[in-house]
Amino acid sequence: MTTPNVQRLSETVCAAGQLDPAAMAWAAANGFKSVINNRPDFEHGPDQPTSASIAEAAQAAGLQYAFLPVAGGYQSPEEIAKFAELLDTLPRPILAFCRSGARVGKLFQAASALKAQ
């Protein structure tokens, strides 16, 4: 497993590109308490790890895990609200991921704006 490229979005939320099941032990060892997967299963083919395989590894590593698959080009108001809810309820620090990390960044900005209203 290569070390994930993690981008800090806030004091307690980070974004990463695609993570695999082995990355869950790394996340736990690096202090994360929760993982959010924002990438739909099989978004770009069968080689992508499934949410189920990542969830199993997250549980084995002692992490909370949430699957909120969203499209890369558009996040609905409902998806943004659900992401905000996950940020409010999951144990922190949180590591969220998608294909590149950009989708997570957009969701985080939109969820932060929603909270500021």
Phi, psi and omega per residue, in radians:
M1 nan 2.314 3.045
T2 -1.541 2.622 3.141
T3 -1.167 2.230 -3.136
P4 -1.085 2.558 3.026
N5 -1.493 1.881 -3.031
V6 -1.894 2.325 3.103
Q7 -1.974 2.226 3.121
R8 -1.368 2.163 3.095
L9 -1.717 -0.496 3.088
S10 -2.740 -3.047 3.123
E11 -1.074 -0.481 -3.025
T12 -2.246 0.183 3.128
V13 -2.335 2.267 3.093
C14 -2.224 2.740 3.106
A15 -2.076 2.636 3.089
A16 -2.564 2.829 2.973
G17 -1.349 -3.040 -3.064
Q18 -0.781 2.220 3.052
L19 -1.885 2.654 3.074
D20 -1.954 3.028 -3.115
P21 -0.963 -0.648 -3.134
A22 -1.106 -0.451 -3.135
A23 -1.218 -0.282 -3.130
M24 -1.180 -0.706 3.081
A25 -1.128 -0.686 3.091
W26 -1.070 -0.796 -3.117
A27 -1.053 -0.788 3.134
A28 -1.124 -0.748 -3.135
A29 -1.133 -0.417 3.137
N30 -1.718 0.284 2.968
G31 1.625 -0.045 3.109
F32 -1.234 2.558 3.137
K33 -1.888 -0.408 -3.075
S34 -2.499 2.672 3.081
V35 -2.283 2.350 3.044
I36 -2.022 2.198 3.091
N37 -1.765 1.983 -3.141
N38 -1.787 0.186 -3.100
R39 -1.817 2.148 3.094
P40 -1.061 2.496 3.058
D41 -0.997 2.444 3.071
F42 1.005 0.525 -3.135
E43 -1.008 -0.692 -3.137
H44 -2.272 0.671 3.033
G45 2.013 3.031 -3.018
P46 -1.348 -0.134 -3.117
D47 -1.394 -0.232 -3.131
Q48 -1.286 2.349 3.083
P49 -1.071 2.495 3.129
T50 -1.411 2.762 3.072
S51 -1.026 -0.701 -3.114
A52 -1.060 -0.730 -3.127
S53 -1.205 -0.631 3.120
I54 -1.262 -0.701 3.113
A55 -1.052 -0.739 3.135
E56 -1.092 -0.767 3.122
A57 -1.172 -0.654 3.111
A58 -1.105 -0.783 3.123
Q59 -1.078 -0.757 3.127
A60 -1.087 -0.519 3.137
A61 -1.529 -0.025 3.123
G62 1.455 0.358 -3.140
L63 -1.721 2.602 2.907
Q64 -1.350 2.530 -3.085
Y65 -2.363 2.372 3.076
A66 -2.304 2.435 3.110
F67 -1.989 1.925 3.099
L68 -2.239 1.420 -3.092
P69 -1.269 2.252 3.107
V70 -2.337 2.651 3.112
A71 -1.210 2.649 -3.131
G72 -1.185 -0.636 -3.028
G73 -1.568 -0.292 -3.064
Y74 -2.643 2.276 3.027
Q75 -2.043 2.138 -3.088
S76 -1.262 2.802 3.056
P77 -0.983 -0.620 3.130
E78 -1.174 -0.709 3.115
E79 -1.162 -0.697 3.109
I80 -1.112 -0.773 3.124
A81 -1.100 -0.693 3.119
K82 -1.160 -0.702 3.096
F83 -1.082 -0.767 3.098
A84 -1.045 -0.708 3.111
E85 -1.108 -0.751 3.099
L86 -1.084 -0.723 3.106
L87 -1.069 -0.597 -3.122
D88 -1.374 -0.459 -2.975
T89 -1.920 -0.446 -3.127
L90 -1.342 2.588 3.050
P91 -1.077 2.469 -3.135
R92 -1.855 2.716 0.058
P93 -1.286 2.683 -3.068
I94 -2.001 2.380 3.014
L95 -1.993 2.001 3.124
A96 -1.903 2.542 -3.127
F97 -2.485 2.785 3.040
C98 -2.574 -2.677 -3.126
R99 -1.161 -0.858 -3.074
S100 -2.079 -0.271 -3.039
G101 1.808 -0.317 -3.097
A102 -1.144 -0.726 -3.137
R103 -1.073 -0.719 3.099
V104 -1.079 -0.750 3.124
G105 -1.049 -0.749 3.106
K106 -1.116 -0.777 3.118
L107 -1.075 -0.745 -3.127
F108 -1.098 -0.789 3.126
Q109 -1.089 -0.760 -3.126
A110 -1.169 -0.709 3.128
A111 -1.160 -0.662 3.105
S112 -1.143 -0.706 3.107
A113 -1.140 -0.657 3.124
L114 -1.109 -0.722 3.128
K115 -1.179 -0.531 -3.092
A116 -1.318 -0.236 -3.107
Q117 -1.250 nan nan
